[in-house]
Amino acid sequence: MLLPEYSDILFDTPTMRLSDLSLYVATREQTVASWKHTAVEWATGLTLDDYIDREWIGEKKEFARDGKLITWQVRLAFFFAH
């Protein structure tokens, strides 16, 4: 979900260079926020609370342990340059 105040910048820009973006490991709060935003697509048949519980449980499974599952945050570099 794009923040309304950034959507014009993103979609009115004819090209975006990779150098315009920065990639960071998401904080715990950002990860939970991403789960809430993606629940519409990925939580079919679950309540939001059940979906988030499933994600918490999934993070403890072998496929996700020891840094195998990382939630990334992409930022527009020019917004955070100062």
N, CA, C and O atoms as a CHARMM CRD file, in Angstrom:
* protein
*
  328
    1    1 MET  N      0.84600  -1.17700   0.00000 PROA 1      0.00000
    2    1 MET  CA     0.00000   0.00000   0.00000 PROA 1      0.00000
    3    1 MET  C      0.89300   1.24200   0.00000 PROA 1      0.00000
    4    1 MET  O      1.77000   1.39000   0.85100 PROA 1      0.00000
    5    2 LEU  N      0.66000   2.11300  -0.95000 PROA 2      0.00000
    6    2 LEU  CA     1.44400   3.33200  -1.02300 PROA 2      0.00000
    7    2 LEU  C      0.79200   4.41800  -0.19100 PROA 2      0.00000
    8    2 LEU  O     -0.43200   4.53700  -0.13400 PROA 2      0.00000
    9    3 LEU  N      1.62000   5.18800   0.43600 PROA 3      0.00000
   10    3 LEU  CA     1.10200   6.33400   1.16100 PROA 3      0.00000
   11    3 LEU  C      0.64800   7.36800   0.14000 PROA 3      0.00000
   12    3 LEU  O      1.38000   7.65700  -0.80700 PROA 3      0.00000
   13    4 PRO  N     -0.54100   7.93100   0.31200 PROA 4      0.00000
   14    4 PRO  CA    -1.06600   8.86300  -0.69000 PROA 4      0.00000
   15    4 PRO  C     -0.12000  10.00300  -1.03200 PROA 4      0.00000
   16    4 PRO  O     -0.05600  10.42200  -2.18800 PROA 4      0.00000
   17    5 GLU  N      0.60700  10.50700  -0.05800 PROA 5      0.00000
   18    5 GLU  CA     1.47100  11.64600  -0.33200 PROA 5      0.00000
   19    5 GLU  C      2.66100  11.28600  -1.21500 PROA 5      0.00000
   20    5 GLU  O      3.30900  12.18600  -1.75000 PROA 5      0.00000
   21    6 TYR  N      2.97100   9.99500  -1.38700 PROA 6      0.00000
   22    6 TYR  CA     4.08300   9.57700  -2.22600 PROA 6      0.00000
   23    6 TYR  C      3.63200   9.01900  -3.56800 PROA 6      0.00000
   24    6 TYR  O      4.44700   8.90200  -4.48400 PROA 6      0.00000
   25    7 SER  N      2.37000   8.67500  -3.70800 PROA 7      0.00000
   26    7 SER  CA     1.93000   7.98700  -4.91200 PROA 7      0.00000
   27    7 SER  C      2.13500   8.82700  -6.16500 PROA 7      0.00000
   28    7 SER  O      2.51400   8.28000  -7.20100 PROA 7      0.00000
   29    8 ASP  N      1.89900  10.13600  -6.10900 PROA 8      0.00000
   30    8 ASP  CA     2.11600  10.97600  -7.28400 PROA 8      0.00000
   31    8 ASP  C      3.57300  10.98100  -7.69700 PROA 8      0.00000
   32    8 ASP  O      3.88600  10.93500  -8.88700 PROA 8      0.00000
   33    9 ILE  N      4.45800  11.03600  -6.72900 PROA 9      0.00000
   34    9 ILE  CA     5.89100  11.04200  -7.02300 PROA 9      0.00000
   35    9 ILE  C      6.29300   9.73500  -7.69400 PROA 9      0.00000
   36    9 ILE  O      7.05200   9.73800  -8.66300 PROA 9      0.00000
   37   10 LEU  N      5.78400   8.61700  -7.17800 PROA 10     0.00000
   38   10 LEU  CA     6.16800   7.32000  -7.72300 PROA 10     0.00000
   39   10 LEU  C      5.62100   7.09500  -9.12100 PROA 10     0.00000
   40   10 LEU  O      6.33300   6.59000  -9.98900 PROA 10     0.00000
   41   11 PHE  N      4.37300   7.46200  -9.35100 PROA 11     0.00000
   42   11 PHE  CA     3.74500   7.12900 -10.62200 PROA 11     0.00000
   43   11 PHE  C      3.89200   8.20000 -11.68100 PROA 11     0.00000
   44   11 PHE  O      3.69400   7.91300 -12.86200 PROA 11     0.00000
   45   12 ASP  N      4.22900   9.41900 -11.30700 PROA 12     0.00000
   46   12 ASP  CA     4.44200  10.47200 -12.28500 PROA 12     0.00000
   47   12 ASP  C      5.89200  10.54800 -12.73700 PROA 12     0.00000
   48   12 ASP  O      6.22000  11.31300 -13.64400 PROA 12     0.00000
   49   13 THR  N      6.75900   9.76400 -12.11500 PROA 13     0.00000
   50   13 THR  CA     8.16900   9.73500 -12.48500 PROA 13     0.00000
   51   13 THR  C      8.33100   8.74500 -13.62700 PROA 13     0.00000
   52   13 THR  O      7.99500   7.57200 -13.46900 PROA 13     0.00000
   53   14 PRO  N      8.84000   9.18700 -14.77800 PROA 14     0.00000
   54   14 PRO  CA     8.91100   8.27900 -15.92800 PROA 14     0.00000
   55   14 PRO  C      9.81700   7.06600 -15.69700 PROA 14     0.00000
   56   14 PRO  O      9.51400   5.97100 -16.17100 PROA 14     0.00000
   57   15 THR  N     10.90400   7.24900 -14.98800 PROA 15     0.00000
   58   15 THR  CA    11.79000   6.12400 -14.69100 PROA 15     0.00000
   59   15 THR  C     12.27100   6.24900 -13.25200 PROA 15     0.00000
   60   15 THR  O     12.36100   7.34700 -12.70300 PROA 15     0.00000
   61   16 MET  N     12.56900   5.13200 -12.67000 PROA 16     0.00000
   62   16 MET  CA    13.14200   5.13400 -11.33500 PROA 16     0.00000
   63   16 MET  C     14.41200   4.29900 -11.41500 PROA 16     0.00000
   64   16 MET  O     14.38900   3.15100 -11.86000 PROA 16     0.00000
   65   17 ARG  N     15.49900   4.88200 -10.98600 PROA 17     0.00000
   66   17 ARG  CA    16.78200   4.18000 -10.99300 PROA 17     0.00000
   67   17 ARG  C     16.92500   3.38800  -9.69900 PROA 17     0.00000
   68   17 ARG  O     16.36200   3.76400  -8.67100 PROA 17     0.00000
   69   18 LEU  N     17.65700   2.32200  -9.74900 PROA 18     0.00000
   70   18 LEU  CA    17.94500   1.56600  -8.53000 PROA 18     0.00000
   71   18 LEU  C     18.64200   2.43800  -7.50200 PROA 18     0.00000
   72   18 LEU  O     18.47200   2.23700  -6.30000 PROA 18     0.00000
   73   19 SER  N     19.41600   3.39200  -7.95900 PROA 19     0.00000
   74   19 SER  CA    20.11300   4.28500  -7.02600 PROA 19     0.00000
   75   19 SER  C     19.14700   5.20400  -6.27800 PROA 19     0.00000
   76   19 SER  O     19.54100   5.85100  -5.30800 PROA 19     0.00000
   77   20 ASP  N     17.88200   5.27000  -6.71900 PROA 20     0.00000
   78   20 ASP  CA    16.86300   6.05300  -6.02100 PROA 20     0.00000
   79   20 ASP  C     16.28200   5.28400  -4.83100 PROA 20     0.00000
   80   20 ASP  O     15.53500   5.84800  -4.03100 PROA 20     0.00000
   81   21 LEU  N     16.62000   4.01700  -4.71800 PROA 21     0.00000
   82   21 LEU  CA    16.04200   3.15500  -3.68700 PROA 21     0.00000
   83   21 LEU  C     17.10200   2.68400  -2.70100 PROA 21     0.00000
   84   21 LEU  O     18.26700   2.50600  -3.05600 PROA 21     0.00000
   85   22 SER  N     16.68600   2.49000  -1.48100 PROA 22     0.00000
   86   22 SER  CA    17.54100   1.89600  -0.45200 PROA 22     0.00000
   87   22 SER  C     16.78900   0.72500   0.15000 PROA 22     0.00000
   88   22 SER  O     15.56900   0.78200   0.30500 PROA 22     0.00000
   89   23 LEU  N     17.50000  -0.32700   0.48700 PROA 23     0.00000
   90   23 LEU  CA    16.91000  -1.54100   1.02200 PROA 23     0.00000
   91   23 LEU  C     17.41000  -1.74400   2.44400 PROA 23     0.00000
   92   23 LEU  O     18.61400  -1.71400   2.69900 PROA 23     0.00000
   93   24 TYR  N     16.47200  -1.95100   3.37200 PROA 24     0.00000
   94   24 TYR  CA    16.79700  -2.13000   4.78700 PROA 24     0.00000
   95   24 TYR  C     16.05800  -3.33600   5.34100 PROA 24     0.00000
   96   24 TYR  O     14.97000  -3.67400   4.87300 PROA 24     0.00000
   97   25 VAL  N     16.64100  -3.97800   6.32700 PROA 25     0.00000
   98   25 VAL  CA    15.92000  -5.02100   7.06300 PROA 25     0.00000
   99   25 VAL  C     14.83400  -4.31700   7.86500 PROA 25     0.00000
  100   25 VAL  O     15.10900  -3.35500   8.58200 PROA 25     0.00000
  101   26 ALA  N     13.61600  -4.79400   7.74400 PROA 26     0.00000
  102   26 ALA  CA    12.48500  -4.17000   8.43300 PROA 26     0.00000
  103   26 ALA  C     12.59500  -4.37600   9.94100 PROA 26     0.00000
  104   26 ALA  O     13.08900  -5.40300  10.40500 PROA 26     0.00000
  105   27 THR  N     12.13100  -3.39400  10.68900 PROA 27     0.00000
  106   27 THR  CA    12.04000  -3.54300  12.14100 PROA 27     0.00000
  107   27 THR  C     10.86600  -4.47300  12.44900 PROA 27     0.00000
  108   27 THR  O     10.08000  -4.79900  11.55900 PROA 27     0.00000
  109   28 ARG  N     10.74900  -4.89400  13.68900 PROA 28     0.00000
  110   28 ARG  CA     9.62600  -5.73400  14.10400 PROA 28     0.00000
  111   28 ARG  C      8.29500  -5.02800  13.80900 PROA 28     0.00000
  112   28 ARG  O      7.35600  -5.65000  13.31300 PROA 28     0.00000
  113   29 GLU  N      8.22300  -3.74000  14.11200 PROA 29     0.00000
  114   29 GLU  CA     6.99100  -2.97700  13.88100 PROA 29     0.00000
  115   29 GLU  C      6.66600  -2.90200  12.39200 PROA 29     0.00000
  116   29 GLU  O      5.50000  -3.00500  12.01000 PROA 29     0.00000
  117   30 GLN  N      7.67200  -2.72700  11.55400 PROA 30     0.00000
  118   30 GLN  CA     7.45300  -2.67500  10.10700 PROA 30     0.00000
  119   30 GLN  C      7.01900  -4.02900   9.56300 PROA 30     0.00000
  120   30 GLN  O      6.19600  -4.10300   8.65100 PROA 30     0.00000
  121   31 THR  N      7.57800  -5.10700  10.12900 PROA 31     0.00000
  122   31 THR  CA     7.18500  -6.44200   9.71100 PROA 31     0.00000
  123   31 THR  C      5.71700  -6.70000  10.03100 PROA 31     0.00000
  124   31 THR  O      4.97400  -7.19400   9.18300 PROA 31     0.00000
  125   32 VAL  N      5.30300  -6.37400  11.23200 PROA 32     0.00000
  126   32 VAL  CA     3.89800  -6.56200  11.61600 PROA 32     0.00000
  127   32 VAL  C      2.99900  -5.68700  10.74500 PROA 32     0.00000
  128   32 VAL  O      1.92900  -6.12600  10.32400 PROA 32     0.00000
  129   33 ALA  N      3.42300  -4.46100  10.47400 PROA 33     0.00000
  130   33 ALA  CA     2.63600  -3.58600   9.59800 PROA 33     0.00000
  131   33 ALA  C      2.50600  -4.19700   8.20600 PROA 33     0.00000
  132   33 ALA  O      1.44600  -4.10200   7.58700 PROA 33     0.00000
  133   34 SER  N      3.56700  -4.81900   7.71000 PROA 34     0.00000
  134   34 SER  CA     3.48600  -5.44500   6.38700 PROA 34     0.00000
  135   34 SER  C      2.52600  -6.63100   6.40200 PROA 34     0.00000
  136   34 SER  O      1.80800  -6.85700   5.42800 PROA 34     0.00000
  137   35 TRP  N      2.50700  -7.38500   7.49300 PROA 35     0.00000
  138   35 TRP  CA     1.53700  -8.48400   7.60600 PROA 35     0.00000
  139   35 TRP  C      0.12000  -7.94400   7.55400 PROA 35     0.00000
  140   35 TRP  O     -0.74600  -8.52400   6.89900 PROA 35     0.00000
  141   36 LYS  N     -0.11800  -6.84000   8.23900 PROA 36     0.00000
  142   36 LYS  CA    -1.46300  -6.24500   8.23700 PROA 36     0.00000
  143   36 LYS  C     -1.85600  -5.78900   6.83900 PROA 36     0.00000
  144   36 LYS  O     -3.00800  -5.94300   6.43500 PROA 36     0.00000
  145   37 HSD  N     -0.90500  -5.23000   6.10200 PROA 37     0.00000
  146   37 HSD  CA    -1.19800  -4.76800   4.74000 PROA 37     0.00000
  147   37 HSD  C     -1.40200  -5.92200   3.76700 PROA 37     0.00000
  148   37 HSD  O     -2.19400  -5.80700   2.83200 PROA 37     0.00000
  149   38 THR  N     -0.70400  -7.02400   3.97300 PROA 38     0.00000
  150   38 THR  CA    -0.80700  -8.15400   3.04700 PROA 38     0.00000
  151   38 THR  C     -1.90800  -9.13700   3.42000 PROA 38     0.00000
  152   38 THR  O     -2.19600 -10.06400   2.66400 PROA 38     0.00000
  153   39 ALA  N     -2.51500  -8.94300   4.56500 PROA 39     0.00000
  154   39 ALA  CA    -3.55900  -9.87800   5.02400 PROA 39     0.00000
  155   39 ALA  C     -4.70400  -9.97900   4.02800 PROA 39     0.00000
  156   39 ALA  O     -5.30400 -11.04400   3.88800 PROA 39     0.00000
  157   40 VAL  N     -5.01300  -8.90400   3.34300 PROA 40     0.00000
  158   40 VAL  CA    -6.11000  -8.92300   2.36700 PROA 40     0.00000
  159   40 VAL  C     -5.88700 -10.03800   1.34000 PROA 40     0.00000
  160   40 VAL  O     -6.83800 -10.70500   0.93300 PROA 40     0.00000
  161   41 GLU  N     -4.64700 -10.23800   0.92500 PROA 41     0.00000
  162   41 GLU  CA    -4.33800 -11.25600  -0.08000 PROA 41     0.00000
  163   41 GLU  C     -3.98400 -12.62000   0.51100 PROA 41     0.00000
  164   41 GLU  O     -4.30400 -13.65200  -0.07900 PROA 41     0.00000
  165   42 TRP  N     -3.32900 -12.63000   1.66300 PROA 42     0.00000
  166   42 TRP  CA    -2.73500 -13.86300   2.17000 PROA 42     0.00000
  167   42 TRP  C     -3.47600 -14.50800   3.33800 PROA 42     0.00000
  168   42 TRP  O     -3.14100 -15.62700   3.72700 PROA 42     0.00000
  169   43 ALA  N     -4.46300 -13.83900   3.89900 PROA 43     0.00000
  170   43 ALA  CA    -5.13900 -14.37200   5.09700 PROA 43     0.00000
  171   43 ALA  C     -6.50100 -14.97900   4.76800 PROA 43     0.00000
  172   43 ALA  O     -7.38900 -15.00200   5.62000 PROA 43     0.00000
  173   44 THR  N     -6.66800 -15.45900   3.56800 PROA 44     0.00000
  174   44 THR  CA    -7.95900 -16.00200   3.15400 PROA 44     0.00000
  175   44 THR  C     -8.48200 -17.00100   4.17800 PROA 44     0.00000
  176   44 THR  O     -7.81200 -17.98000   4.51000 PROA 44     0.00000
  177   45 GLY  N     -9.68700 -16.73900   4.67200 PROA 45     0.00000
  178   45 GLY  CA   -10.31800 -17.63400   5.64200 PROA 45     0.00000
  179   45 GLY  C     -9.89000 -17.40600   7.07900 PROA 45     0.00000
  180   45 GLY  O    -10.38400 -18.08400   7.98000 PROA 45     0.00000
  181   46 LEU  N     -8.98300 -16.46900   7.31500 PROA 46     0.00000
  182   46 LEU  CA    -8.50200 -16.19200   8.67100 PROA 46     0.00000
  183   46 LEU  C     -8.89200 -14.77600   9.08400 PROA 46     0.00000
  184   46 LEU  O     -9.02700 -13.88500   8.24600 PROA 46     0.00000
  185   47 THR  N     -9.07000 -14.58700  10.37800 PROA 47     0.00000
  186   47 THR  CA    -9.20100 -13.22500  10.88100 PROA 47     0.00000
  187   47 THR  C     -7.81400 -12.59600  10.83900 PROA 47     0.00000
  188   47 THR  O     -6.81100 -13.29700  10.70300 PROA 47     0.00000
  189   48 LEU  N     -7.76100 -11.28800  10.95500 PROA 48     0.00000
  190   48 LEU  CA    -6.46000 -10.61400  10.97900 PROA 48     0.00000
  191   48 LEU  C     -5.60700 -11.12400  12.13200 PROA 48     0.00000
  192   48 LEU  O     -4.41000 -11.35900  11.96300 PROA 48     0.00000
  193   49 ASP  N     -6.21800 -11.29800  13.31300 PROA 49     0.00000
  194   49 ASP  CA    -5.46200 -11.80400  14.47100 PROA 49     0.00000
  195   49 ASP  C     -4.93900 -13.20900  14.21900 PROA 49     0.00000
  196   49 ASP  O     -3.80000 -13.51400  14.57300 PROA 49     0.00000
  197   50 ASP  N     -5.75500 -14.07500  13.60700 PROA 50     0.00000
  198   50 ASP  CA    -5.30800 -15.43800  13.30700 PROA 50     0.00000
  199   50 ASP  C     -4.17300 -15.42800  12.28600 PROA 50     0.00000
  200   50 ASP  O     -3.22100 -16.20000  12.39400 PROA 50     0.00000
  201   51 TYR  N     -4.28300 -14.55700  11.31000 PROA 51     0.00000
  202   51 TYR  CA    -3.23000 -14.45100  10.29800 PROA 51     0.00000
  203   51 TYR  C     -1.91000 -14.01200  10.92800 PROA 51     0.00000
  204   51 TYR  O     -0.86500 -14.59900  10.65000 PROA 51     0.00000
  205   52 ILE  N     -1.95400 -12.98800  11.77200 PROA 52     0.00000
  206   52 ILE  CA    -0.73000 -12.52000  12.42000 PROA 52     0.00000
  207   52 ILE  C     -0.17200 -13.59000  13.34200 PROA 52     0.00000
  208   52 ILE  O      1.04400 -13.77400  13.40100 PROA 52     0.00000
  209   53 ASP  N     -1.02800 -14.29900  14.06100 PROA 53     0.00000
  210   53 ASP  CA    -0.56200 -15.42500  14.88300 PROA 53     0.00000
  211   53 ASP  C      0.14000 -16.46600  14.02100 PROA 53     0.00000
  212   53 ASP  O      1.18900 -16.98400  14.40400 PROA 53     0.00000
  213   54 ARG  N     -0.43500 -16.77800  12.85200 PROA 54     0.00000
  214   54 ARG  CA     0.18200 -17.75600  11.94900 PROA 54     0.00000
  215   54 ARG  C      1.56500 -17.28700  11.51700 PROA 54     0.00000
  216   54 ARG  O      2.50000 -18.08400  11.44700 PROA 54     0.00000
  217   55 GLU  N      1.69500 -15.99900  11.23000 PROA 55     0.00000
  218   55 GLU  CA     2.99300 -15.46800  10.82100 PROA 55     0.00000
  219   55 GLU  C      4.01600 -15.54700  11.95300 PROA 55     0.00000
  220   55 GLU  O      5.17300 -15.88900  11.71100 PROA 55     0.00000
  221   56 TRP  N      3.61000 -15.23800  13.17900 PROA 56     0.00000
  222   56 TRP  CA     4.50700 -15.36300  14.34700 PROA 56     0.00000
  223   56 TRP  C      4.98800 -16.80300  14.47200 PROA 56     0.00000
  224   56 TRP  O      6.17600 -17.05400  14.67400 PROA 56     0.00000
  225   57 ILE  N      4.06400 -17.74100  14.35100 PROA 57     0.00000
  226   57 ILE  CA     4.41800 -19.16700  14.45900 PROA 57     0.00000
  227   57 ILE  C      5.36500 -19.55200  13.32400 PROA 57     0.00000
  228   57 ILE  O      6.34700 -20.26200  13.53800 PROA 57     0.00000
  229   58 GLY  N      5.06200 -19.07700  12.11700 PROA 58     0.00000
  230   58 GLY  CA     5.90100 -19.38900  10.96100 PROA 58     0.00000
  231   58 GLY  C      7.33400 -18.92000  11.11600 PROA 58     0.00000
  232   58 GLY  O      8.25500 -19.56900  10.62100 PROA 58     0.00000
  233   59 GLU  N      7.53300 -17.80400  11.79600 PROA 59     0.00000
  234   59 GLU  CA     8.89200 -17.29900  11.99900 PROA 59     0.00000
  235   59 GLU  C      9.74900 -18.22000  12.85400 PROA 59     0.00000
  236   59 GLU  O     10.97600 -18.11600  12.83500 PROA 59     0.00000
  237   60 LYS  N      9.12700 -19.11000  13.59700 PROA 60     0.00000
  238   60 LYS  CA     9.86900 -20.02500  14.46400 PROA 60     0.00000
  239   60 LYS  C     10.15200 -21.37200  13.78800 PROA 60     0.00000
  240   60 LYS  O     10.85900 -22.20900  14.35000 PROA 60     0.00000
  241   61 LYS  N      9.61400 -21.57900  12.60600 PROA 61     0.00000
  242   61 LYS  CA     9.81100 -22.83400  11.87400 PROA 61     0.00000
  243   61 LYS  C     11.20900 -22.88100  11.25700 PROA 61     0.00000
  244   61 LYS  O     11.86800 -21.85300  11.10100 PROA 61     0.00000
  245   62 GLU  N     11.63800 -24.06600  10.91700 PROA 62     0.00000
  246   62 GLU  CA    12.98000 -24.27800  10.36500 PROA 62     0.00000
  247   62 GLU  C     13.24000 -23.40700   9.13400 PROA 62     0.00000
  248   62 GLU  O     14.33500 -22.86400   8.99000 PROA 62     0.00000
  249   63 PHE  N     12.26000 -23.26600   8.25400 PROA 63     0.00000
  250   63 PHE  CA    12.48400 -22.50100   7.02500 PROA 63     0.00000
  251   63 PHE  C     12.76100 -21.01700   7.28200 PROA 63     0.00000
  252   63 PHE  O     13.29000 -20.32200   6.41500 PROA 63     0.00000
  253   64 ALA  N     12.40400 -20.53800   8.47200 PROA 64     0.00000
  254   64 ALA  CA    12.56500 -19.11000   8.77000 PROA 64     0.00000
  255   64 ALA  C     13.64100 -18.82300   9.81200 PROA 64     0.00000
  256   64 ALA  O     14.07100 -17.67900   9.95900 PROA 64     0.00000
  257   65 ARG  N     14.07100 -19.83500  10.52300 PROA 65     0.00000
  258   65 ARG  CA    15.03400 -19.62700  11.61500 PROA 65     0.00000
  259   65 ARG  C     16.38800 -19.15700  11.12700 PROA 65     0.00000
  260   65 ARG  O     16.75600 -19.33100   9.96500 PROA 65     0.00000
  261   66 ASP  N     17.11200 -18.55900  12.04800 PROA 66     0.00000
  262   66 ASP  CA    18.51800 -18.17400  11.81600 PROA 66     0.00000
  263   66 ASP  C     18.68400 -17.24800  10.60300 PROA 66     0.00000
  264   66 ASP  O     19.62400 -17.39500   9.82200 PROA 66     0.00000
  265   67 GLY  N     17.76900 -16.30700  10.46200 PROA 67     0.00000
  266   67 GLY  CA    17.89300 -15.31800   9.39700 PROA 67     0.00000
  267   67 GLY  C     17.52800 -15.79000   8.01500 PROA 67     0.00000
  268   67 GLY  O     17.85100 -15.12000   7.03400 PROA 67     0.00000
  269   68 LYS  N     16.85400 -16.94200   7.90400 PROA 68     0.00000
  270   68 LYS  CA    16.47100 -17.45700   6.58600 PROA 68     0.00000
  271   68 LYS  C     15.27800 -16.72200   5.98800 PROA 68     0.00000
  272   68 LYS  O     15.10200 -16.72200   4.76900 PROA 68     0.00000
  273   69 LEU  N     14.46200 -16.09900   6.82400 PROA 69     0.00000
  274   69 LEU  CA    13.31000 -15.33900   6.34600 PROA 69     0.00000
  275   69 LEU  C     13.47500 -13.90200   6.82200 PROA 69     0.00000
  276   69 LEU  O     13.47500 -13.62800   8.02200 PROA 69     0.00000
  277   70 ILE  N     13.61300 -13.00200   5.87800 PROA 70     0.00000
  278   70 ILE  CA    13.84900 -11.59500   6.20700 PROA 70     0.00000
  279   70 ILE  C     12.77800 -10.75300   5.52700 PROA 70     0.00000
  280   70 ILE  O     12.49600 -10.92600   4.34100 PROA 70     0.00000
  281   71 THR  N     12.19600  -9.85800   6.27700 PROA 71     0.00000
  282   71 THR  CA    11.29100  -8.87200   5.69300 PROA 71     0.00000
  283   71 THR  C     12.11000  -7.63100   5.40700 PROA 71     0.00000
  284   71 THR  O     12.78700  -7.09800   6.28600 PROA 71     0.00000
  285   72 TRP  N     12.03900  -7.18000   4.16900 PROA 72     0.00000
  286   72 TRP  CA    12.81300  -6.02200   3.74200 PROA 72     0.00000
  287   72 TRP  C     11.90900  -4.81700   3.59900 PROA 72     0.00000
  288   72 TRP  O     10.71200  -4.94200   3.33800 PROA 72     0.00000
  289   73 GLN  N     12.50100  -3.65400   3.77400 PROA 73     0.00000
  290   73 GLN  CA    11.80600  -2.39700   3.54900 PROA 73     0.00000
  291   73 GLN  C     12.56200  -1.65500   2.46100 PROA 73     0.00000
  292   73 GLN  O     13.78100  -1.49700   2.52400 PROA 73     0.00000
  293   74 VAL  N     11.82000  -1.20700   1.46800 PROA 74     0.00000
  294   74 VAL  CA    12.40600  -0.41200   0.39100 PROA 74     0.00000
  295   74 VAL  C     12.03600   1.03800   0.65200 PROA 74     0.00000
  296   74 VAL  O     10.87400   1.36500   0.89500 PROA 74     0.00000
  297   75 ARG  N     13.04000   1.89700   0.59800 PROA 75     0.00000
  298   75 ARG  CA    12.79600   3.32800   0.80800 PROA 75     0.00000
  299   75 ARG  C     13.29900   4.10000  -0.40000 PROA 75     0.00000
  300   75 ARG  O     14.28600   3.72500  -1.03300 PROA 75     0.00000
  301   76 LEU  N     12.60700   5.17400  -0.70300 PROA 76     0.00000
  302   76 LEU  CA    13.08800   6.09100  -1.71500 PROA 76     0.00000
  303   76 LEU  C     14.24300   6.87000  -1.10200 PROA 76     0.00000
  304   76 LEU  O     14.05100   7.59400  -0.12500 PROA 76     0.00000
  305   77 ALA  N     15.41600   6.73400  -1.65500 PROA 77     0.00000
  306   77 ALA  CA    16.63200   7.29600  -1.06700 PROA 77     0.00000
  307   77 ALA  C     16.55800   8.80500  -0.89600 PROA 77     0.00000
  308   77 ALA  O     17.05300   9.33000   0.10100 PROA 77     0.00000
  309   78 PHE  N     15.95200   9.51600  -1.84500 PROA 78     0.00000
  310   78 PHE  CA    15.96200  10.97400  -1.75900 PROA 78     0.00000
  311   78 PHE  C     15.06300  11.50300  -0.65500 PROA 78     0.00000
  312   78 PHE  O     15.20500  12.66800  -0.28500 PROA 78     0.00000
  313   79 PHE  N     14.14000  10.70800  -0.10400 PROA 79     0.00000
  314   79 PHE  CA    13.32900  11.14800   1.02900 PROA 79     0.00000
  315   79 PHE  C     14.11400  11.08000   2.33300 PROA 79     0.00000
  316   79 PHE  O     13.79200  11.79200   3.28500 PROA 79     0.00000
  317   80 PHE  N     15.12500  10.24300   2.38900 PROA 80     0.00000
  318   80 PHE  CA    15.82900  10.00400   3.64400 PROA 80     0.00000
  319   80 PHE  C     17.27000  10.46900   3.58100 PROA 80     0.00000
  320   80 PHE  O     18.07700  10.07900   4.42400 PROA 80     0.00000
  321   81 ALA  N     17.61000  11.28300   2.61500 PROA 81     0.00000
  322   81 ALA  CA    19.00600  11.70500   2.42500 PROA 81     0.00000
  323   81 ALA  C     19.45400  12.73500   3.46100 PROA 81     0.00000
  324   81 ALA  O     20.65500  12.85500   3.70500 PROA 81     0.00000
  325   82 HSD  N     18.55600  13.46800   4.06700 PROA 82     0.00000
  326   82 HSD  CA    18.96900  14.53000   5.00300 PROA 82     0.00000
  327   82 HSD  C     19.22600  13.96800   6.36900 PROA 82     0.00000
  328   82 HSD  O     19.58200  14.70900   7.28500 PROA 82     0.00000
